[in-house]
Amino acid sequence: PDVYPGNCWAFKGSQGYLVVRLSMKIYPTAFTVEHIPKTLSPTGNITSAPRNFSVYGLDDEYQEEGKLLGQYAYDQGGEPLQMFPVMEKSENAFQIVELRIFSNWGHAEYTCLYRFRVHGKPA
């Protein structure tokens, strides 16, 4: 509901994934990832922010390998809210989207995700 320090979805380590079911099928156009800025961090750094990640469109929640929509990097020195356009165009509409995080900015224990949004056109 907010982006106060610590109000995040945290997972152990630097790799994890999140599957989101949207309210309707859409043709994805972009994704946004949001983290707190360094200035709000009690430690002055955001090493728990995601770094390298990919986004996939899934036909159903049981599908193991979805359609790659793009590979991205969140810039810890950039704006807290960063938008990433779909890189791999697809003719398919999706209601289920998977965010796969491959690394963070150096935190050894966990990775924090504050907000992940999917943008697109209704199918």
KASULRA-V76481 format. One record per pair of residues at least 4 apart in sequence whose C-alpha atoms are under 8 Angstrom apart, sorted by sequence separation. I is the first residue (numbers start at 1). J is the second residue. D is the distance in Angstrom with one decimal. If there is no record, write none. Layout:
I;J;D, I;J;D
This chain:
3;7;6.1, 12;16;8.0, 36;40;6.4, 37;41;6.7, 40;44;7.3, 41;45;6.1, 59;63;6.8, 75;79;7.9, 76;80;7.9, 78;82;7.7, 107;111;7.0, 2;7;7.0, 3;8;7.3, 11;16;6.9, 36;41;6.9, 39;44;6.2, 41;46;6.8, 58;63;6.4, 38;44;5.3, 39;45;8.0, 38;45;5.1, 58;65;7.7, 59;66;7.3, 104;111;6.3, 38;46;5.7, 58;66;4.7, 74;82;7.2, 37;46;7.3, 57;66;5.4, 58;67;6.5, 36;46;7.6, 56;66;5.4, 57;67;5.1, 56;67;5.2, 57;68;6.6, 56;68;4.5, 57;69;6.7, 72;84;7.2, 55;68;6.2, 56;69;5.2, 35;49;6.5, 54;68;7.4, 55;69;5.5, 56;70;7.4, 54;69;7.5, 55;70;5.7, 70;85;8.0, 54;70;5.6, 55;71;6.7, 70;86;5.8, 71;87;7.6, 54;71;4.3, 69;86;5.6, 70;87;4.8, 53;71;5.9, 54;72;6.0, 69;87;5.9, 70;88;5.7, 52;71;7.6, 53;72;5.4, 69;88;4.7, 52;72;5.9, 53;73;6.2, 68;88;6.6, 69;89;6.8, 52;73;4.5, 53;74;8.0, 69;90;7.6, 51;73;5.2, 52;74;6.5, 51;74;4.9, 50;74;6.4, 51;75;7.0, 49;74;8.0, 51;76;7.7, 49;76;7.1, 76;105;7.4, 46;76;6.9, 93;123;6.2, 5;36;6.6, 3;35;7.3, 4;36;7.2, 3;36;6.3, 5;40;6.9, 59;94;6.4, 61;96;6.9, 4;40;8.0, 5;41;6.3, 14;50;7.7, 58;94;6.3, 59;95;7.4, 60;96;6.6, 5;42;7.7, 57;94;5.8, 58;95;7.4, 59;96;6.7, 57;95;7.8, 58;96;5.2, 57;96;6.1, 58;97;5.8, 57;97;4.7, 58;98;7.2, 33;74;7.6, 56;97;5.7, 57;98;6.4, 19;61;7.8, 37;79;7.3, 55;97;7.0, 56;98;5.1, 37;80;5.3, 55;98;5.6, 56;99;6.6, 36;80;5.7, 55;99;4.7, 35;80;5.2, 54;99;6.0, 55;100;6.2, 34;80;5.5, 35;81;6.7, 53;99;7.1, 54;100;5.3, 34;81;4.3, 53;100;5.5, 54;101;6.7, 33;81;5.9, 34;82;6.4, 53;101;4.3, 54;102;8.0, 32;81;6.7, 33;82;5.5, 52;101;6.1, 53;102;5.5, 32;82;5.4, 33;83;6.7, 51;101;7.4, 52;102;5.4, 53;103;7.3, 32;83;4.3, 50;101;6.6, 51;102;7.4, 52;103;5.3, 31;83;5.7, 32;84;6.1, 50;102;8.0, 51;103;5.3, 52;104;6.9, 30;83;6.7, 31;84;5.2, 50;103;6.2, 51;104;4.5, 30;84;5.4, 31;85;6.4, 50;104;4.2, 51;105;5.7, 30;85;4.1, 31;86;7.4, 49;104;5.5, 50;105;6.5, 29;85;6.0, 30;86;5.1, 48;104;5.9, 49;105;5.9, 29;86;5.2, 47;104;6.6, 48;105;6.0, 28;86;6.9, 47;105;4.3, 48;106;6.8, 46;105;7.2, 47;106;5.0, 48;107;5.0, 47;107;4.9, 50;111;6.3, 48;110;6.3, 49;111;6.0, 50;112;6.9, 27;90;7.9, 48;111;4.5, 49;112;5.6, 50;113;7.0, 27;91;7.8, 48;112;5.5, 49;113;6.8, 27;92;6.8, 28;93;7.3, 27;93;4.6, 28;94;7.5, 26;93;5.0, 27;94;6.4, 25;93;5.7, 26;94;5.4, 25;94;4.9, 26;95;6.3, 25;95;4.2, 24;95;5.6, 25;96;7.9, 23;95;7.1, 22;95;5.1, 21;95;5.7, 22;96;6.1, 21;96;4.5, 22;97;7.8, 20;96;5.6, 21;97;6.6, 19;96;6.9, 20;97;5.3, 35;112;7.8, 19;97;5.7, 20;98;6.3, 35;113;6.5, 36;114;7.4, 19;98;4.3, 34;113;7.2, 35;114;5.2, 18;98;5.7, 19;99;6.4, 33;113;7.8, 34;114;5.7, 35;115;6.9, 17;98;6.9, 18;99;5.2, 33;114;7.7, 34;115;4.9, 17;99;5.5, 18;100;6.6, 33;115;5.7, 34;116;6.5, 17;100;4.4, 32;115;7.7, 33;116;4.7, 16;100;6.1, 17;101;5.9, 32;116;5.6, 33;117;6.6, 15;100;7.6, 16;101;5.3, 31;116;7.2, 32;117;5.0, 15;101;5.3, 16;102;6.9, 31;117;5.5, 32;118;6.7, 14;101;7.4, 15;102;4.8, 31;118;4.7, 32;119;8.0, 14;102;6.6, 15;103;5.6, 30;118;6.3, 31;119;5.8, 14;103;4.8, 15;104;7.7, 29;118;8.0, 30;119;5.1, 14;104;5.3, 28;118;6.9, 29;119;5.7, 30;120;6.6, 28;119;5.8, 29;120;4.7, 28;120;4.1, 29;121;7.3, 14;107;7.4, 27;120;5.3, 28;121;6.6, 13;107;7.9, 14;108;7.2, 26;120;5.8, 27;121;5.2, 13;108;6.3, 14;109;7.6, 26;121;5.3, 27;122;6.4, 13;109;5.1, 14;110;6.0, 15;111;7.7, 26;122;4.4, 27;123;6.2, 12;109;6.0, 13;110;4.4, 14;111;5.6, 25;122;6.2, 26;123;4.8, 12;110;4.4, 13;111;6.3, 24;122;7.2, 25;123;5.6, 11;110;5.5, 12;111;6.6, 24;123;7.9, 10;110;6.4, 11;111;5.6, 10;111;5.5, 11;112;6.8, 10;112;4.4, 9;112;5.7, 10;113;6.3, 8;112;5.7, 9;113;5.2, 8;113;5.5, 9;114;6.2, 8;114;4.5, 7;114;7.0, 8;115;7.8, 3;114;6.2, 3;115;8.0
